[in-house]
Amino acid sequence: MAGEDIALYLTLTPEFGGTRFGPFEGIECRLGSNKDRCHITIPDGLGVQREHCKVLRQGPANLILTPTERSAGLYLWKGDARSPVQVSTPTAVRPGDSFALVTPDGPRFIIELARLPDDVIASRSNKGKKTARGLTAEKFANEGRRMALARLFTIGPLQLLSKAYYFVVSGTIWQPRYLITGVIMLGGYVAMGASSCAALKFKADAFTATKKADTCTENLAYANNMGGSVENFQFDQLAATILGVPEIGTALKKDDQLLGKVKEEAKSIAANPDPYSWMFEETNRVEDFAKFRERVEKSDSLDVATKRLVPYLAATKNRLQGNWDAVLDSKQAESCGRGPIRLTYRQAKNLGLTASYLDAYVQGDATVEANDDPTRTKLLAKTAEAAGEPTPTSEIPSTAEILRQGAATCVYGMGDDDRENENKVVGMLVDQIGKDAEGLQNPEDGQGVVARIAKIFAADIPGNNWAGSRPPTLSFAKGTVAGSLKDAPGGDWVLAKTAEVIARAMMIPCDGVLNRDKKKVEATFGHLPDAVPCLVLNYRMSHE
């Protein structure tokens, strides 16, 4: 029985009705009371959690049983064992083993690996299937024709040249038999070209296969430890693997303060992913994020590691549709964030976006402010003062954007704002945190990557005008990011925001890999990590 023809089944024991569930061909089968997220739904009255446990299939016959949380009661019978053992960590299981939820007397399922239904197998055609090395009969024929013709046309070149001259001057070349021969020769050249392209494709396929083999080897190292101590995996190693950026792992290993804040934020996202659920919806917000990510990734002036993190500047919590959101600035004051990465006015000015217009955040019902020009001007003047700019002496043409009806409003000066111009935002990023940006360590060092994210947030701190004539109060030219921010006003806020971006870049794509439609999330996030390190990360964040 071919490995691709078998699937996972879970069957309730006879005392619970004997119902057989499956087949499950995915990487995991979830059991719990949440009908939207679980493959097998169990009533709340039995005491199960929303997501109680998972059965994971790593390869044709490698199965892992894991509770979603330590408090989720899960009991395993190995083979014909008469009594169960309680499972609190990922544990390897085999077909024939069984497990019960909540208590040993709870719903008990028998694990099976069995053949897919015949109609499913029959519907899967093997037409056009290649051999293990991607070679087909057609490729062999083309290569044989190419070699024969190559030999024919490389024997006695002078002799062939003289014959060719005679054929042309004598008119013999126009005889039908030679015309037919010419057509055959032309076909041979076409075949030679086709075989050359096939050879190049084979080399490309071989390179891809080698990369996949390396990934599989790495995943095997994770999978072999899933039944043992998951704690053996260091968080910095997980971060480097999931992000595909070794520099991040190096930076976290050297910066204990940043590491602690990234772990704290990752745990927060694992415990409550709802603020980022918008990233898995089919809305304009998701399309805007994907377009911004693609534009960042196309820039040759940003290094690969930085490009992996920068898009998550735009992955803000509970993001609103449009160009405005409420954000908490470096002074812990609610402000208006504008554009794809929700920059405050002070941030934008200090990063060099010159065509940025004053704005002001108004809490509560802002009906009066939104309709009164003098009141709006006074509000905008406060933003100018907070940014270290002269207070406007005349009325400012302005309008207002209601963020949430009756809850918050952004008052802003009228005109085209660079914060909303994606091209100018990416251009600013290239100038401030690109490969050649001044005052930053080399991104290959690791600290240089996280410093680039920190610099974006540090621009919100008064006195850090990276585009001005005076040197900023902060420097990220050496040492760790936490060291550079030590004792700086707003330094803790910058470190926390930097950690938040790194945690988002890890946790949100992992959520997509483990719980969502892979094709849809790939269009949104581009780079997707492998499921196994994501599973380890998810488990650790839920249990530490």
C-alpha positions as CSV (number, residue, x, y, z in Angstrom):
1,M,0.0,0.0,0.0
2,A,1.6,3.3,-1.1
3,G,2.3,5.8,1.6
4,E,0.2,8.5,-0.2
5,D,-2.8,6.1,-0.2
6,I,-3.0,5.8,3.6
7,A,-4.6,8.3,6.0
8,L,-5.3,8.8,9.7
9,Y,-8.6,7.6,11.1
10,L,-9.9,8.0,14.7
11,T,-12.6,5.6,15.9
12,L,-14.6,5.8,19.1
13,T,-14.5,2.7,21.2
14,P,-17.8,0.6,21.2
15,E,-19.0,2.0,24.5
16,F,-19.0,5.5,23.0
17,G,-20.8,4.4,19.8
18,G,-17.9,3.1,17.6
19,T,-18.1,6.1,15.1
20,R,-15.2,6.2,12.7
21,F,-13.9,9.7,11.9
22,G,-11.7,10.4,8.9
23,P,-9.9,10.1,6.6
24,F,-7.5,13.0,7.8
25,E,-4.7,13.6,5.3
26,G,-3.4,16.9,6.7
27,I,-0.5,17.4,9.1
28,E,-2.8,17.5,12.1
29,C,-6.2,16.5,13.4
30,R,-7.6,18.7,16.2
31,L,-10.2,17.6,18.8
32,G,-12.2,20.0,21.0
33,S,-15.4,21.9,21.4
34,N,-14.7,24.7,18.9
35,K,-16.5,23.6,15.7
36,D,-14.8,26.2,13.6
37,R,-11.2,25.1,14.4
38,C,-11.5,21.4,15.3
39,H,-11.8,18.4,12.9
40,I,-13.7,16.4,15.5
41,T,-16.1,18.4,17.7
42,I,-17.0,17.2,21.2
43,P,-19.8,18.8,23.3
44,D,-18.8,21.3,26.0
45,G,-20.8,19.4,28.6
46,L,-18.1,16.7,28.6
47,G,-15.5,19.1,29.9
48,V,-13.3,19.4,26.8
49,Q,-11.5,22.6,26.0
50,R,-12.1,24.6,22.8
51,E,-9.0,23.0,21.3
52,H,-8.2,20.0,23.6
53,C,-5.6,18.0,21.8
54,K,-4.0,17.2,18.4
55,V,-2.9,14.1,16.5
56,L,0.0,15.0,14.3
57,R,1.2,13.0,11.3
58,Q,4.9,13.5,10.5
59,G,5.6,11.2,7.6
60,P,3.8,8.0,6.4
61,A,3.6,6.3,9.8
62,N,5.0,8.8,12.4
63,L,2.3,9.9,14.7
64,I,2.4,12.4,17.7
65,L,-0.3,13.0,20.3
66,T,-0.2,16.3,22.1
67,P,-2.5,18.3,24.4
68,T,-2.9,21.9,23.5
69,E,-2.3,22.9,27.1
70,R,-1.0,21.1,30.2
71,S,-4.3,21.5,31.9
72,A,-6.1,19.6,29.1
73,G,-6.7,16.1,30.5
74,L,-5.4,13.5,28.0
75,Y,-4.8,9.8,28.8
76,L,-3.0,7.3,26.5
77,W,-3.3,3.5,26.3
78,K,-0.2,2.0,24.5
79,G,-1.3,-1.0,22.5
80,D,-3.2,-3.5,24.8
81,A,-2.2,-1.7,28.0
82,R,-4.9,-2.1,30.7
83,S,-4.3,1.2,32.4
84,P,-3.5,4.6,30.7
85,V,-0.7,7.2,31.3
86,Q,-1.5,10.9,31.4
87,V,0.0,12.8,28.6
88,S,1.2,16.4,29.2
89,T,3.8,16.8,26.4
90,P,4.0,15.7,22.7
91,T,4.2,11.9,22.7
92,A,4.9,9.4,19.9
93,V,2.0,7.0,19.3
94,R,1.3,4.1,16.9
95,P,-1.8,2.7,15.2
96,G,-3.7,0.6,17.7
97,D,-3.0,3.0,20.6
98,S,-6.0,4.8,22.0
99,F,-6.5,7.9,24.1
100,A,-9.3,9.5,26.2
101,L,-10.1,13.1,26.8
102,V,-10.7,14.9,30.1
103,T,-10.6,11.7,32.3
104,P,-9.7,8.0,31.7
105,D,-13.5,7.5,31.5
106,G,-13.9,10.2,28.9
107,P,-14.5,9.8,25.1
108,R,-11.9,7.3,24.0
109,F,-10.5,7.2,20.4
110,I,-8.5,4.4,18.7
111,I,-5.8,5.6,16.4
112,E,-5.7,4.0,12.9
113,L,-3.7,4.3,9.7
114,A,-5.8,2.8,6.9
115,R,-6.2,2.9,3.1
116,L,-8.1,5.8,1.6
117,P,-11.5,5.0,0.1
118,D,-11.3,3.5,-3.4
119,D,-13.1,6.4,-5.0
120,V,-10.6,8.9,-3.6
121,I,-7.7,6.8,-4.9
122,A,-9.3,6.3,-8.3
123,S,-9.8,10.0,-8.7
124,R,-6.1,10.7,-8.4
125,S,-4.5,10.2,-11.7
126,N,-0.8,9.3,-12.0
127,K,-0.6,10.5,-15.6
128,G,2.6,12.3,-16.5
129,K,4.3,11.2,-13.2
130,K,8.0,11.5,-13.5
131,T,10.7,9.1,-12.3
132,A,12.5,9.7,-9.0
133,R,15.0,11.8,-10.7
134,G,12.6,13.7,-13.0
135,L,13.7,11.8,-16.2
136,T,11.1,10.7,-18.8
137,A,11.2,8.5,-21.9
138,E,10.8,11.7,-24.0
139,K,13.9,13.2,-22.4
140,F,16.0,10.0,-23.1
141,A,14.8,10.1,-26.8
142,N,15.7,13.8,-27.2
143,E,19.1,13.3,-25.6
144,G,19.8,10.3,-27.9
145,R,18.9,12.3,-31.0
146,R,21.0,15.2,-29.8
147,M,24.1,13.0,-29.3
148,A,23.6,11.3,-32.7
149,L,23.3,14.6,-34.5
150,A,26.2,16.1,-32.6
151,R,28.4,13.2,-33.7
152,L,27.2,13.5,-37.3
153,F,28.0,17.2,-37.6
154,T,31.4,17.1,-35.9
155,I,33.1,14.4,-38.1
156,G,35.2,15.8,-40.9
157,P,34.2,19.4,-40.8
158,L,36.2,20.5,-43.9
159,Q,34.7,17.6,-45.9
160,L,31.3,18.6,-45.0
161,L,32.0,22.2,-45.8
162,S,33.2,21.4,-49.3
163,K,30.1,19.2,-49.9
164,A,27.9,22.1,-48.7
165,Y,29.6,24.4,-51.2
166,Y,29.1,22.0,-54.1
167,F,25.4,21.5,-53.2
168,V,24.8,25.2,-53.3
169,V,26.6,26.2,-56.5
170,S,25.4,23.2,-58.4
171,G,21.7,23.6,-57.4
172,T,21.7,20.1,-56.0
173,I,20.5,21.5,-52.7
174,W,17.0,22.1,-54.2
175,Q,16.4,18.4,-54.9
176,P,13.5,17.0,-52.9
177,R,15.5,14.4,-51.0
178,Y,17.9,17.1,-49.8
179,L,15.1,19.4,-48.8
180,I,13.6,16.6,-46.7
181,T,17.0,15.9,-45.2
182,G,17.3,19.6,-44.3
183,V,13.9,19.5,-42.6
184,I,14.9,16.5,-40.6
185,M,18.2,18.2,-39.6
186,L,16.3,21.3,-38.5
187,G,14.1,19.1,-36.3
188,G,17.2,17.6,-34.8
189,Y,18.5,21.1,-33.8
190,V,15.1,21.9,-32.3
191,A,15.3,18.6,-30.3
192,M,18.9,19.5,-29.2
193,G,17.6,22.9,-27.9
194,A,14.7,21.1,-26.1
195,S,17.0,18.6,-24.4
196,S,19.4,21.4,-23.3
197,C,16.5,23.2,-21.7
198,A,15.4,20.0,-20.0
199,A,19.0,19.5,-18.7
200,L,19.0,23.0,-17.2
201,K,15.6,22.3,-15.6
202,F,16.9,19.0,-14.2
203,K,19.8,20.9,-12.6
204,A,17.4,23.5,-11.1
205,D,15.2,20.6,-9.8
206,A,18.2,18.9,-8.3
207,F,19.2,22.1,-6.5
208,T,15.6,22.5,-5.2
209,A,15.6,18.9,-4.0
210,T,18.9,19.4,-2.2
211,K,17.4,22.4,-0.3
212,K,14.3,20.4,0.6
213,A,16.5,17.6,1.8
214,D,18.4,20.0,4.1
215,T,15.0,21.3,5.4
216,C,13.8,17.7,6.0
217,T,17.0,16.9,7.9
218,E,16.4,19.9,10.1
219,N,12.8,19.0,10.6
220,L,13.7,15.5,11.5
221,A,15.9,16.8,14.3
222,Y,12.9,18.6,15.7
223,A,10.6,15.7,15.2
224,N,12.9,13.2,16.9
225,N,12.7,15.3,20.0
226,M,9.0,15.9,20.0
227,G,8.4,12.9,22.1
228,G,11.1,13.9,24.5
229,S,12.1,17.3,26.0
230,V,10.8,20.1,23.8
231,E,12.5,22.5,26.2
232,N,15.9,21.5,24.6
233,F,15.2,23.9,21.8
234,Q,16.5,27.3,22.6
235,F,14.2,30.2,21.7
236,D,16.8,32.0,19.7
237,Q,17.3,28.9,17.6
238,L,13.6,28.6,17.0
239,A,13.4,32.3,16.0
240,A,16.3,31.9,13.4
241,T,14.7,28.7,12.0
242,I,11.1,30.1,11.7
243,L,12.2,33.4,10.3
244,G,14.8,31.9,8.0
245,V,17.2,34.5,9.3
246,P,20.2,33.3,11.3
247,E,21.1,36.9,12.2
248,I,18.0,37.2,14.4
249,G,19.0,34.2,16.4
250,T,22.5,35.7,16.9
251,A,21.0,39.0,18.0
252,L,18.6,37.5,20.5
253,K,21.3,35.2,22.0
254,K,23.5,38.3,22.7
255,D,20.7,40.5,24.0
256,D,18.9,39.0,27.0
257,Q,16.6,41.9,27.5
258,L,15.4,41.9,23.9
259,L,15.1,38.1,24.1
260,G,12.9,38.3,27.2
261,K,10.6,40.9,25.6
262,V,10.3,38.9,22.4
263,K,9.3,35.7,24.4
264,E,6.9,37.7,26.4
265,E,5.1,39.1,23.3
266,A,5.2,35.7,21.6
267,K,3.4,34.2,24.6
268,S,0.9,37.0,24.5
269,I,0.1,36.3,20.9
270,A,-0.1,32.6,21.5
271,A,-2.6,33.1,24.4
272,N,-4.7,35.7,22.4
273,P,-4.2,35.7,18.6
274,D,-7.5,37.5,18.1
275,P,-6.0,41.0,17.5
276,Y,-4.3,39.6,14.4
277,S,-7.2,37.5,13.1
278,W,-7.8,40.3,10.5
279,M,-4.7,39.0,8.7
280,F,-6.5,35.8,7.7
281,E,-9.6,37.5,6.4
282,E,-10.3,38.3,2.7
283,T,-10.4,42.1,3.1
284,N,-8.6,45.1,1.6
285,R,-6.5,45.3,4.8
286,V,-4.9,42.0,4.0
287,E,-4.4,43.0,0.3
288,D,-2.7,46.2,1.5
289,F,-0.4,44.3,3.8
290,A,0.5,41.8,1.0
291,K,1.2,44.7,-1.5
292,F,3.4,46.5,1.1
293,R,5.4,43.3,1.8
294,E,5.9,42.6,-1.9
295,R,7.2,46.2,-2.5
296,V,9.6,45.8,0.4
297,E,10.9,42.5,-0.8
298,K,11.5,43.9,-4.3
299,S,13.9,46.5,-2.9
300,D,17.6,45.7,-3.6
301,S,18.7,48.3,-1.1
302,L,17.3,46.4,1.9
303,D,19.1,43.3,3.2
304,V,17.4,40.0,3.2
305,A,17.1,39.8,7.0
306,T,15.6,43.2,7.4
307,K,13.1,42.5,4.6
308,R,11.9,39.6,6.6
309,L,10.9,41.8,9.5
310,V,9.9,45.2,8.0
311,P,6.5,44.0,6.6
312,Y,5.4,43.3,10.2
313,L,5.7,47.0,11.0
314,A,2.3,47.0,9.2
315,A,0.8,44.0,11.1
316,T,-0.7,46.2,13.8
317,K,-3.2,44.9,16.3
318,N,-6.9,45.2,15.4
319,R,-5.9,47.2,12.3
320,L,-8.7,49.4,10.9
321,Q,-9.4,49.6,7.2
322,G,-8.0,52.7,5.5
323,N,-5.0,54.9,6.4
324,W,-5.6,55.7,10.0
325,D,-5.4,54.0,13.4
326,A,-5.0,54.9,17.0
327,V,-1.5,54.1,18.3
328,L,0.3,54.5,21.6
329,D,3.4,56.7,21.1
330,S,6.7,56.9,23.0
331,K,5.2,59.1,25.7
332,Q,2.4,56.6,26.3
333,A,-0.1,59.0,24.8
334,E,-2.8,57.9,22.3
335,S,-1.9,59.4,18.9
336,C,-2.9,59.0,15.2
337,G,-0.9,56.6,13.2
338,R,-1.1,57.1,9.4
339,G,-0.1,55.1,6.3
340,P,0.9,51.4,5.8
341,I,3.1,51.3,8.9
342,R,1.0,53.7,10.9
343,L,3.6,56.4,11.6
344,T,2.9,59.2,14.0
345,Y,3.5,62.8,12.8
346,R,6.6,63.1,15.0
347,Q,8.0,59.8,13.7
348,A,7.4,60.7,10.0
349,K,9.2,64.1,10.4
350,N,12.1,62.6,12.2
351,L,12.5,59.9,9.5
352,G,12.6,62.5,6.7
353,L,9.0,62.3,5.3
354,T,8.8,66.1,4.7
355,A,5.3,66.3,3.2
356,S,3.6,65.2,6.4
357,Y,0.6,67.2,7.8
358,L,-0.2,67.8,11.4
359,D,-2.8,65.5,13.0
360,A,-4.3,65.2,16.5
361,Y,-6.1,62.3,18.3
362,V,-9.4,63.0,19.9
363,Q,-10.8,60.6,22.4
364,G,-14.6,60.1,22.7
365,D,-17.3,61.9,20.8
366,A,-15.5,64.4,18.6
367,T,-18.5,65.9,16.9
368,V,-17.7,69.5,18.0
369,E,-14.0,69.3,17.2
370,A,-14.6,67.7,13.8
371,N,-16.9,70.6,12.8
372,D,-15.0,73.6,14.3
373,D,-12.0,75.0,12.5
374,P,-10.5,77.0,15.5
375,T,-10.8,74.0,17.8
376,R,-9.1,71.8,15.2
377,T,-6.2,74.3,14.8
378,K,-5.6,74.3,18.6
379,L,-5.4,70.5,18.6
380,L,-3.0,70.5,15.7
381,A,-0.8,73.1,17.4
382,K,-0.3,70.8,20.4
383,T,1.0,68.1,18.0
384,A,3.5,70.6,16.5
385,E,4.7,71.5,20.0
386,A,5.1,67.8,20.9
387,A,7.2,67.4,17.8
388,G,9.5,70.3,18.7
389,E,8.1,72.6,15.9
390,P,7.0,76.2,16.1
391,T,3.3,76.7,17.1
392,P,1.2,77.7,14.1
393,T,0.1,81.3,14.3
394,S,-2.8,81.1,11.9
395,E,-5.7,78.8,11.3
396,I,-4.8,75.5,9.6
397,P,-7.0,74.2,6.9
398,S,-8.0,70.8,8.3
399,T,-10.6,68.1,8.4
400,A,-11.3,65.0,10.5
401,E,-11.3,61.2,10.1
402,I,-13.6,59.2,12.4
403,L,-11.8,56.1,13.5
404,R,-14.7,54.6,15.5
405,Q,-18.0,56.2,15.6
406,G,-18.5,58.0,18.9
407,A,-15.1,56.6,20.3
408,A,-12.2,58.3,18.5
409,T,-11.3,60.8,15.8
410,C,-8.2,61.9,14.0
411,V,-8.1,65.6,13.1
412,Y,-5.6,66.4,10.4
413,G,-4.3,69.1,8.1
414,M,-5.5,68.9,4.5
415,G,-3.1,67.9,1.8
416,D,-1.3,64.8,0.4
417,D,0.7,63.2,3.2
418,D,3.9,61.2,2.4
419,R,2.9,58.7,5.1
420,E,0.2,57.4,2.8
421,N,2.5,57.2,-0.2
422,E,3.8,53.6,-0.2
423,N,6.6,54.5,-2.6
424,K,7.9,57.3,-0.4
425,V,7.6,55.2,2.7
426,V,9.7,52.4,1.2
427,G,12.1,55.1,-0.1
428,M,12.4,56.4,3.4
429,L,13.1,53.0,4.8
430,V,15.9,52.5,2.2
431,D,17.4,55.8,3.3
432,Q,17.1,55.2,7.0
433,I,17.7,51.4,7.4
434,G,19.0,50.3,4.1
435,K,22.2,48.4,3.5
436,D,24.2,51.7,3.2
437,A,22.4,53.6,6.0
438,E,24.7,55.5,8.3
439,G,25.0,55.0,12.1
440,L,24.0,51.3,12.0
441,Q,25.9,48.1,12.4
442,N,26.3,45.7,9.4
443,P,23.1,43.6,9.2
444,E,25.1,40.5,9.0
445,D,26.1,41.0,12.6
446,G,22.6,40.4,13.8
447,Q,22.5,43.5,16.1
448,G,22.3,45.6,12.9
449,V,19.0,43.9,11.9
450,V,17.1,44.5,15.1
451,A,18.7,48.0,15.4
452,R,17.1,48.9,12.0
453,I,13.6,48.1,13.4
454,A,14.4,49.9,16.7
455,K,15.5,53.0,14.7
456,I,12.0,53.3,13.2
457,F,10.4,53.5,16.6
458,A,13.1,55.6,18.2
459,A,12.2,58.3,15.7
460,D,9.1,58.9,17.8
461,I,11.2,60.0,20.7
462,P,11.8,63.8,20.8
463,G,15.3,64.8,19.9
464,N,15.9,61.9,17.6
465,N,15.6,63.6,14.2
466,W,17.4,61.2,11.9
467,A,16.9,63.6,9.0
468,G,17.9,66.8,10.7
469,S,21.2,68.7,10.9
470,R,21.8,67.9,14.6
471,P,22.9,64.5,15.7
472,P,20.1,62.4,17.3
473,T,20.3,61.6,21.0
474,L,20.4,57.8,20.4
475,S,23.0,55.8,18.5
476,F,22.8,52.2,17.3
477,A,26.3,52.1,15.9
478,K,27.6,49.5,18.3
479,G,26.5,47.2,21.1
480,T,23.1,45.6,21.6
481,V,19.8,47.4,21.1
482,A,19.0,47.1,24.8
483,G,22.3,48.7,25.6
484,S,21.8,51.6,23.2
485,L,18.4,52.3,24.7
486,K,19.4,52.0,28.3
487,D,18.4,55.0,30.4
488,A,17.0,56.8,27.3
489,P,13.6,58.4,27.7
490,G,11.1,56.1,25.9
491,G,13.8,53.4,25.6
492,D,11.7,50.7,27.1
493,W,8.9,51.5,24.7
494,V,11.2,51.3,21.7
495,L,12.6,47.9,22.9
496,A,9.1,46.6,23.5
497,K,7.9,47.7,20.0
498,T,10.9,46.1,18.4
499,A,10.3,42.9,20.2
500,E,6.6,43.0,19.2
501,V,7.6,43.2,15.5
502,I,10.0,40.2,15.8
503,A,7.3,38.2,17.7
504,R,4.7,39.0,15.1
505,A,7.0,37.8,12.3
506,M,7.3,34.5,14.1
507,M,3.9,33.8,15.5
508,I,1.5,35.1,12.8
509,P,2.9,33.0,9.9
510,C,3.1,30.0,12.2
511,D,-0.6,30.4,13.0
512,G,-1.1,30.4,9.2
513,V,0.9,27.2,8.7
514,L,-0.7,25.3,11.5
515,N,-4.3,26.4,11.4
516,R,-5.1,28.0,8.1
517,D,-5.3,27.4,4.3
518,K,-1.7,27.3,3.2
519,K,-2.3,28.7,-0.3
520,K,-4.2,31.7,1.0
521,V,-1.6,32.6,3.8
522,E,1.3,32.1,1.4
523,A,-0.2,34.9,-0.8
524,T,-0.3,37.1,2.2
525,F,3.0,36.4,3.9
526,G,5.2,35.1,1.1
527,H,7.8,33.3,3.2
528,L,6.2,30.5,5.3
529,P,8.1,28.5,7.9
530,D,7.9,24.7,8.2
531,A,5.2,23.3,10.4
532,V,7.5,21.3,12.8
533,P,9.5,24.2,14.4
534,C,6.2,26.2,14.5
535,L,4.6,23.3,16.4
536,V,7.5,23.3,18.9
537,L,7.3,27.1,19.3
538,N,3.5,27.0,19.8
539,Y,3.8,24.3,22.4
540,R,6.5,26.1,24.3
541,M,4.6,29.4,24.3
542,S,1.5,27.7,25.5
543,H,3.2,25.8,28.3
544,E,6.0,28.0,29.7
